[in-house]
Amino acid sequence: MCASVKYNIRGPALIPRMKTKHRIYYITLFSIVLLGLIATGMFQFWPHSIESSNDWNVEKRSVRDVPVVRLPADSPIPERGDLSCRMHTCFDVYRCGFNPKNKIKVYIYALKKYVDDFGVSVSNTISREYNELLMAISDSDYYTDDINRACLFVPSIDVLNQNTLRIKETAQALAQLSRWDRGSNHLLFNMLPGGPPDYNTALDVPRDRALLAGGGFSTWTYRQGYDVSIPVYSPLSAEVDLPEKGPGPRQYFLLSSQVGLHPEYREDLEALQVKHGESVLVLDKCTNLSEGVLSVRKRCHKHQVFDYPQVLQ
């Protein structure tokens, strides 16, 4: 995903404009996150008017031209996520009063390429999903290109999928951000947390006081009144046009289609399937597909093959 890069005064954009369906999703997602933060102690900063924004000044450059930041092996690493954080202990509300009528403003850090001592990239190219999320923020009325007016700071470091990250080096990159300050008022987005062998339900990257908008929280990792729980989005859904299905009885009362489930969770679901019979269906990855059949479009129960995501209806 290298192509051309768009830089503008309203944040980085790496790929062409998103489809309307995607655009609505990310705008809605960002709105959910903001509402979650506001509802937990920031009502006094609710916007009352919309300021006019400047026209975009777009400069197209290659991904290879972004500034390179070298991270020495001994670069500082933030503390692990502070589970005791709440709005009144870890969030600096005084950053949020610099704007007319106390309007919340969000700043997006400029895109940079972080490399280790050997010149190896710390992370992959920014994903399409994260790019679209940043675009939704920069297109909103909450965006500011003035870091001194910002209430929230969003890094251009993509941590949506932990499986693609170098944990230590990503944490070191976060610590290099100019206003990091132990992560106060910084917002990270993560949809796929954890990894073997523990499969934690929150991002394993040390992030100190940073807020986390996450899609995998458990009651142990969710900091009530601080973090924001968000829905997990699959980019494959953009290619599927499912007809609407009216209300009424369904064949299955409970259906699980997730592959790669933690063994303990799968055992619990399979126990329910044994107990309740045909009203519960637990699907898994298919191992008996014909050559050329896309495995991402199929799910299996034993030797029975189902179309995915159609089976979810």
C-alpha positions in Angstrom: 0.0 0.0 0.0 2.6 2.4 -0.9 1.2 4.7 -3.7 1.1 8.4 -3.3 0.8 10.2 0.0 -1.4 13.2 0.6 -0.4 15.7 3.1 -2.6 18.6 4.0 -3.2 21.0 6.8 -6.0 18.8 8.1 -3.9 15.6 8.6 -2.3 12.9 6.5 -4.1 10.8 3.9 -2.3 7.9 2.2 -4.9 6.6 -0.2 -7.9 7.8 -2.3 -11.1 8.9 -0.7 -13.1 6.1 0.9 -16.4 4.8 -0.3 -19.5 6.4 1.2 -20.2 3.3 3.2 -16.7 3.4 4.8 -16.8 7.1 5.3 -20.1 6.9 7.2 -18.6 4.1 9.4 -15.5 5.9 10.4 -17.3 9.2 11.0 -19.7 7.3 13.2 -16.9 5.5 15.0 -15.1 8.7 15.7 -18.3 10.3 17.0 -18.9 7.3 19.3 -15.4 7.7 20.7 -15.8 11.5 21.3 -19.2 11.0 22.9 -17.8 8.3 25.2 -15.1 10.7 26.3 -17.5 13.6 26.7 -20.0 11.6 28.7 -17.3 10.6 31.2 -16.5 14.0 32.5 -16.1 16.6 29.7 -19.7 18.0 29.2 -18.4 21.4 30.0 -16.5 21.3 26.7 -19.4 20.4 24.4 -19.3 22.5 21.2 -21.9 25.2 20.7 -20.9 26.5 17.3 -19.0 25.4 14.2 -16.0 27.4 13.2 -15.2 27.9 9.5 -12.2 25.9 8.3 -9.5 26.8 5.9 -9.4 25.3 2.4 -7.1 22.3 2.1 -3.6 22.8 0.8 -2.7 19.4 -0.6 0.8 18.3 -1.3 1.3 15.0 -2.9 4.5 13.1 -2.0 5.7 9.5 -2.0 5.7 7.3 1.0 9.5 7.1 0.7 9.7 10.9 1.3 8.1 10.9 4.8 10.6 11.9 7.6 12.6 9.0 9.0 13.1 8.8 12.8 15.7 6.4 14.0 14.9 4.8 17.4 18.1 3.7 19.3 17.7 0.4 21.2 17.9 2.3 24.5 15.1 4.7 23.6 12.7 5.3 26.5 9.7 3.0 26.8 6.4 4.2 28.4 5.0 2.4 31.4 2.5 -0.3 30.8 -1.1 0.9 30.6 -2.1 2.4 34.0 -5.2 0.4 35.0 -6.0 3.0 37.7 -6.5 5.8 35.2 -9.7 7.7 35.3 -10.7 11.1 33.8 -9.9 13.0 37.0 -6.5 11.3 37.5 -4.9 10.9 34.1 -6.7 13.3 31.7 -5.6 17.0 31.6 -8.9 18.9 31.1 -7.1 22.2 31.1 -5.8 21.5 27.6 -9.4 21.6 26.4 -10.3 25.2 27.1 -8.2 27.1 24.5 -10.8 27.2 21.8 -13.8 29.5 21.2 -16.7 28.4 23.5 -14.5 25.6 24.8 -14.8 23.4 21.7 -12.9 20.1 21.8 -10.1 20.0 19.3 -8.2 17.0 18.0 -4.7 17.1 16.6 -3.2 14.4 14.3 0.5 14.0 14.4 2.3 14.2 11.1 3.2 10.9 9.5 6.7 9.6 10.1 8.6 6.4 9.4 10.2 4.9 12.5 13.2 2.6 12.1 15.5 0.8 14.5 19.3 0.9 14.7 19.6 -1.3 11.7 17.2 0.8 9.5 14.4 -1.8 9.7 11.0 -0.3 9.8 9.2 -0.5 13.2 5.8 -1.0 11.6 4.1 -1.7 8.3 2.8 1.0 6.0 -0.3 2.6 7.6 -3.4 0.4 6.9 -6.3 1.5 4.7 -8.6 1.3 7.7 -6.5 3.5 9.9 -5.9 6.0 7.1 -9.7 6.3 6.6 -10.2 6.8 10.4 -7.7 9.6 10.4 -9.4 11.1 7.3 -12.7 11.0 9.2 -11.2 12.9 12.1 -9.4 15.5 9.9 -12.6 16.1 7.9 -14.6 16.8 11.1 -15.2 20.1 12.8 -13.2 18.9 15.8 -9.9 18.8 13.9 -7.2 21.4 14.4 -3.7 21.7 12.9 -2.6 23.8 15.8 -1.0 21.5 18.4 -1.3 24.2 21.1 -5.1 24.3 20.8 -5.6 20.5 20.9 -7.5 18.7 23.7 -6.9 15.3 22.2 -3.8 14.0 20.3 -4.0 11.1 17.8 -0.7 9.5 16.6 -0.2 8.6 12.9 1.1 5.3 14.3 -1.2 2.5 13.3 -1.9 0.1 16.2 -5.2 -1.2 15.0 -3.9 -4.8 14.6 -1.4 -5.9 17.2 -0.3 -8.9 15.1 1.5 -6.4 12.7 3.4 -4.6 15.5 6.8 -4.8 17.1 5.6 -4.1 20.6 8.7 -2.6 22.2 9.7 -0.4 19.2 6.1 0.8 18.7 6.1 1.9 22.4 9.4 3.7 21.9 7.9 5.5 18.8 5.0 6.7 20.9 7.3 8.0 23.6 9.0 10.2 20.9 5.8 12.2 20.2 6.3 15.8 21.0 3.4 16.1 23.5 3.4 12.6 24.8 3.8 13.5 28.5 3.2 9.9 29.7 0.4 9.6 27.2 -2.0 12.1 28.8 -4.8 13.2 26.4 -3.5 10.8 23.7 -6.0 8.6 22.0 -5.0 5.2 20.5 -7.3 3.0 18.3 -7.0 -0.8 18.4 -9.4 -3.4 17.1 -7.3 -6.6 17.3 -5.4 -6.8 20.6 -3.4 -9.5 22.1 -1.2 -12.3 20.8 0.2 -15.7 21.7 0.4 -17.1 24.2 -1.7 -14.9 26.5 -4.1 -13.2 23.9 -4.7 -10.3 26.2 -7.9 -8.3 25.6 -6.3 -4.9 25.4 -3.3 -3.6 23.4 0.0 -5.0 24.8 2.0 -1.9 23.6 3.1 0.0 26.7 1.1 3.2 26.6 1.1 4.6 30.2 -1.9 7.1 30.5 -3.0 7.1 26.9 -6.8 6.6 26.3 -7.6 3.4 24.4 -10.5 3.0 21.9 -10.5 -0.7 21.7 -12.5 -3.5 20.2 -11.5 -6.4 22.5 -11.9 -5.3 26.1 -12.8 -7.6 29.0 -13.9 -6.5 32.4 -10.3 -6.8 33.6 -8.8 -4.5 31.0 -11.5 -1.9 30.4 -10.9 1.3 32.5 -14.5 2.4 33.2 -15.0 6.1 32.6 -11.7 6.3 30.7 -11.4 3.9 27.8 -14.0 3.6 24.9 -15.3 0.3 23.6 -15.7 0.3 19.8 -17.1 -2.2 17.3 -14.6 -4.2 15.2 -14.9 -3.5 11.5 -13.9 -5.9 8.7 -12.8 -4.3 5.4 -14.2 -7.4 3.6 -17.7 -6.2 4.4 -17.3 -3.5 1.8 -17.4 -6.2 -0.9 -20.6 -7.8 0.4 -24.1 -6.5 -0.4 -26.5 -8.5 1.8 -30.2 -8.0 1.2 -32.2 -6.8 4.2 -33.9 -9.6 6.1 -37.0 -8.7 8.0 -37.7 -9.6 11.6 -38.8 -13.1 12.4 -37.6 -16.5 13.7 -34.1 -17.5 12.8 -32.7 -21.0 12.3 -30.0 -20.5 15.0 -30.5 -19.0 18.4 -26.7 -18.6 18.8 -24.1 -18.6 16.0 -20.3 -18.2 16.3 -18.3 -17.7 13.1 -15.0 -16.4 14.5 -11.9 -18.4 13.5 -8.9 -18.6 15.7 -10.9 -18.5 18.9 -9.0 -19.0 22.2 -9.4 -22.8 22.9 -11.1 -22.2 26.2 -13.8 -20.0 24.6 -14.3 -22.5 21.8 -14.8 -25.3 24.4 -17.5 -23.3 26.1 -19.3 -22.7 22.8 -19.0 -26.4 21.8 -20.4 -27.4 25.2 -23.4 -25.1 24.5 -23.8 -26.7 21.1 -23.9 -30.2 22.6 -26.4 -29.1 25.2 -28.8 -27.2 22.9 -28.4 -29.1 19.6 -29.3 -27.5 16.3 -30.2 -24.2 17.9 -26.5 -23.4 18.4 -24.0 -23.5 15.5 -20.2 -23.1 16.1 -18.3 -22.6 12.9 -14.6 -22.7 12.2 -12.1 -22.4 9.3 -12.7 -24.8 6.4 -10.0 -27.4 5.7 -11.7 -29.2 2.8 -12.3 -26.5 0.3 -11.8 -27.0 -3.4 -8.8 -25.2 -5.0 -9.6 -21.6 -6.0 -12.4 -21.2 -3.4 -11.7 -18.2 -1.1 -11.5 -19.5 2.5 -12.4 -16.0 3.9 -15.9 -16.5 2.2 -16.6 -19.8 3.8 -17.1 -21.3 7.3 -17.4 -24.9 8.2 -19.0 -27.1 10.8 -17.4 -30.5 10.6 -17.8 -31.3 6.8 -20.7 -28.9 6.2 -19.7 -25.7 4.3 -21.5 -22.4 4.8 -21.3 -19.1 2.8 -19.8 -16.3 4.9 -21.0 -13.7 5.9 -24.4 -14.8 4.5 -24.8 -17.5 7.3 -24.9 -14.7 9.8 -28.4 -13.7 8.6 
